[in-house]
Amino acid sequence: MEKLDLLRMLGKRIKKLRLEKGMAQVDLVAKMQGNIDTTNISRIESGRTNPTIYSLYRLSEALEISISELVNFDIKE
């Protein structure tokens, strides 16, 4: 699997979970610890950036789920 494909899958997963919680990107940013803006969330959700493990932690905390649940998606090679 290519890196870009994996990042896109992760981004789609994050967006899906955010929407299931009824949150806009700005709502997610407001719940996250640290300095991040909606532009960064947009890049993560579109697979245009590789989030750090700390960013994934902050995303999972803001979505009120575990990191493992955040990255739990089917990888098809």
GIHUQUI-V300077 format. One record per pair of residues at least 6 apart in sequence whose ideal C-beta (glycine too) atoms are under 6 Angstrom apart, sorted by the first residue. I is the first residue (numbers start at 0). GAP is how many residues later the second one is. D is the distance in Angstrom with one decimal. If there is no record, write none. Layout:
BEGIN
i:I gap:GAP d:D
i:I gap:GAP d:D
END
This chain:
BEGIN
i:0 gap:76 d:5.4
i:6 gap:40 d:3.9
i:6 gap:43 d:6.0
i:7 gap:39 d:3.4
i:8 gap:64 d:5.6
i:10 gap:33 d:5.6
i:10 gap:34 d:4.4
i:10 gap:35 d:5.6
i:10 gap:36 d:4.2
i:12 gap:60 d:4.7
i:13 gap:31 d:5.6
i:14 gap:30 d:4.3
i:16 gap:46 d:5.3
i:17 gap:10 d:5.5
i:24 gap:13 d:4.6
i:24 gap:16 d:4.6
i:25 gap:12 d:5.5
i:27 gap:13 d:5.9
i:27 gap:34 d:5.5
i:28 gap:7 d:5.9
i:28 gap:9 d:5.5
i:30 gap:31 d:3.8
i:31 gap:26 d:4.7
i:31 gap:30 d:4.6
i:32 gap:25 d:5.3
i:42 gap:6 d:4.2
i:43 gap:7 d:5.2
i:55 gap:11 d:5.6
i:56 gap:10 d:6.0
i:59 gap:7 d:4.6
i:59 gap:10 d:4.6
END
